[in-house]
Amino acid sequence: FQVVGLYKKYVATTTNDALLNDVYKLADNIETAIRNEYTLSDTASWCQPAKTDFIGPFEGEGTLIKGVMITVKAKYYFR
């Protein structure tokens, strides 16, 4: 699975460094939620974050958008 998180800030109210800190926090929160719910609501035997990539920043119309893509590996056993 891949989980994507996007974060948007207005250029006038932020710097790229502040945006990076917010996106790192977003990635950490997503990874923590995945680790805490390691069975995906009892649909998988286990799952864990495998890779985290950061995307952007993209600027347009007075806003900065930065994203994170987290690859999640999960194991399923079918009978």
ChimeraX commands (.cxc) that place a marker at each C-alpha (Angstrom):
marker #1 position 0.00,0.00,0.00 radius 0.5
marker #1 position 1.03,3.60,-0.38 radius 0.5
marker #1 position -0.26,6.31,1.91 radius 0.5
marker #1 position 0.04,9.89,0.66 radius 0.5
marker #1 position -0.12,12.96,2.87 radius 0.5
marker #1 position -0.14,16.52,1.52 radius 0.5
marker #1 position 0.48,19.70,3.47 radius 0.5
marker #1 position -0.42,23.17,2.19 radius 0.5
marker #1 position 0.63,26.55,3.57 radius 0.5
marker #1 position 0.30,30.07,2.26 radius 0.5
marker #1 position 3.65,31.46,1.11 radius 0.5
marker #1 position 3.19,34.73,3.01 radius 0.5
marker #1 position 2.84,32.94,6.36 radius 0.5
marker #1 position 5.59,30.31,6.20 radius 0.5
marker #1 position 9.13,29.52,5.18 radius 0.5
marker #1 position 10.30,26.38,3.46 radius 0.5
marker #1 position 12.03,25.26,6.70 radius 0.5
marker #1 position 8.79,25.59,8.69 radius 0.5
marker #1 position 6.97,23.66,5.97 radius 0.5
marker #1 position 9.57,20.88,6.13 radius 0.5
marker #1 position 9.15,20.57,9.90 radius 0.5
marker #1 position 5.38,20.31,9.52 radius 0.5
marker #1 position 5.69,17.64,6.81 radius 0.5
marker #1 position 8.18,15.64,8.91 radius 0.5
marker #1 position 5.68,15.75,11.77 radius 0.5
marker #1 position 2.90,14.62,9.37 radius 0.5
marker #1 position 5.04,11.67,8.22 radius 0.5
marker #1 position 5.84,10.74,11.82 radius 0.5
marker #1 position 2.14,10.83,12.76 radius 0.5
marker #1 position 1.16,8.62,9.80 radius 0.5
marker #1 position 3.93,6.11,10.56 radius 0.5
marker #1 position 2.95,6.03,14.25 radius 0.5
marker #1 position -0.69,5.38,13.37 radius 0.5
marker #1 position 0.34,2.50,11.08 radius 0.5
marker #1 position 2.57,0.98,13.76 radius 0.5
marker #1 position -0.19,1.26,16.37 radius 0.5
marker #1 position -2.77,-0.34,14.07 radius 0.5
marker #1 position -0.46,-3.05,12.77 radius 0.5
marker #1 position -3.29,-5.41,11.71 radius 0.5
marker #1 position -5.17,-2.81,9.62 radius 0.5
marker #1 position -8.37,-3.31,11.64 radius 0.5
marker #1 position -7.90,-7.10,11.64 radius 0.5
marker #1 position -7.70,-7.41,7.85 radius 0.5
marker #1 position -3.95,-8.14,7.76 radius 0.5
marker #1 position -1.71,-10.33,9.90 radius 0.5
marker #1 position 0.71,-7.42,10.24 radius 0.5
marker #1 position 1.86,-4.29,8.46 radius 0.5
marker #1 position 4.69,-1.82,8.83 radius 0.5
marker #1 position 6.02,1.29,7.09 radius 0.5
marker #1 position 8.73,0.21,4.64 radius 0.5
marker #1 position 9.79,3.42,2.92 radius 0.5
marker #1 position 9.11,7.15,3.22 radius 0.5
marker #1 position 9.61,9.60,0.35 radius 0.5
marker #1 position 9.11,13.35,0.50 radius 0.5
marker #1 position 7.63,15.17,-2.49 radius 0.5
marker #1 position 7.89,18.83,-3.47 radius 0.5
marker #1 position 7.65,21.60,-2.46 radius 0.5
marker #1 position 5.41,22.88,-5.23 radius 0.5
marker #1 position 4.50,26.56,-5.35 radius 0.5
marker #1 position 1.47,28.01,-7.03 radius 0.5
marker #1 position -1.16,30.66,-6.47 radius 0.5
marker #1 position 0.49,31.91,-3.29 radius 0.5
marker #1 position 0.77,28.52,-1.60 radius 0.5
marker #1 position 3.46,25.93,-0.94 radius 0.5
marker #1 position 2.50,22.26,-1.06 radius 0.5
marker #1 position 4.77,19.48,0.15 radius 0.5
marker #1 position 3.91,15.83,0.43 radius 0.5
marker #1 position 4.98,12.54,1.87 radius 0.5
marker #1 position 4.44,9.06,0.40 radius 0.5
marker #1 position 4.75,6.15,2.80 radius 0.5
marker #1 position 5.00,2.64,1.40 radius 0.5
marker #1 position 3.39,0.13,3.77 radius 0.5
marker #1 position 4.07,-3.60,3.56 radius 0.5
marker #1 position 1.38,-5.94,4.84 radius 0.5
marker #1 position 1.02,-9.72,5.13 radius 0.5
marker #1 position -2.24,-11.47,4.41 radius 0.5
marker #1 position -2.94,-15.15,4.91 radius 0.5
marker #1 position -5.85,-16.59,2.98 radius 0.5
marker #1 position -7.49,-19.93,3.63 radius 0.5
marker link #1:1,2 radius 0.2
marker link #1:2,3 radius 0.2
marker link #1:3,4 radius 0.2
marker link #1:4,5 radius 0.2
marker link #1:5,6 radius 0.2
marker link #1:6,7 radius 0.2
marker link #1:7,8 radius 0.2
marker link #1:8,9 radius 0.2
marker link #1:9,10 radius 0.2
marker link #1:10,11 radius 0.2
marker link #1:11,12 radius 0.2
marker link #1:12,13 radius 0.2
marker link #1:13,14 radius 0.2
marker link #1:14,15 radius 0.2
marker link #1:15,16 radius 0.2
marker link #1:16,17 radius 0.2
marker link #1:17,18 radius 0.2
marker link #1:18,19 radius 0.2
marker link #1:19,20 radius 0.2
marker link #1:20,21 radius 0.2
marker link #1:21,22 radius 0.2
marker link #1:22,23 radius 0.2
marker link #1:23,24 radius 0.2
marker link #1:24,25 radius 0.2
marker link #1:25,26 radius 0.2
marker link #1:26,27 radius 0.2
marker link #1:27,28 radius 0.2
marker link #1:28,29 radius 0.2
marker link #1:29,30 radius 0.2
marker link #1:30,31 radius 0.2
marker link #1:31,32 radius 0.2
marker link #1:32,33 radius 0.2
marker link #1:33,34 radius 0.2
marker link #1:34,35 radius 0.2
marker link #1:35,36 radius 0.2
marker link #1:36,37 radius 0.2
marker link #1:37,38 radius 0.2
marker link #1:38,39 radius 0.2
marker link #1:39,40 radius 0.2
marker link #1:40,41 radius 0.2
marker link #1:41,42 radius 0.2
marker link #1:42,43 radius 0.2
marker link #1:43,44 radius 0.2
marker link #1:44,45 radius 0.2
marker link #1:45,46 radius 0.2
marker link #1:46,47 radius 0.2
marker link #1:47,48 radius 0.2
marker link #1:48,49 radius 0.2
marker link #1:49,50 radius 0.2
marker link #1:50,51 radius 0.2
marker link #1:51,52 radius 0.2
marker link #1:52,53 radius 0.2
marker link #1:53,54 radius 0.2
marker link #1:54,55 radius 0.2
marker link #1:55,56 radius 0.2
marker link #1:56,57 radius 0.2
marker link #1:57,58 radius 0.2
marker link #1:58,59 radius 0.2
marker link #1:59,60 radius 0.2
marker link #1:60,61 radius 0.2
marker link #1:61,62 radius 0.2
marker link #1:62,63 radius 0.2
marker link #1:63,64 radius 0.2
marker link #1:64,65 radius 0.2
marker link #1:65,66 radius 0.2
marker link #1:66,67 radius 0.2
marker link #1:67,68 radius 0.2
marker link #1:68,69 radius 0.2
marker link #1:69,70 radius 0.2
marker link #1:70,71 radius 0.2
marker link #1:71,72 radius 0.2
marker link #1:72,73 radius 0.2
marker link #1:73,74 radius 0.2
marker link #1:74,75 radius 0.2
marker link #1:75,76 radius 0.2
marker link #1:76,77 radius 0.2
marker link #1:77,78 radius 0.2
marker link #1:78,79 radius 0.2
view
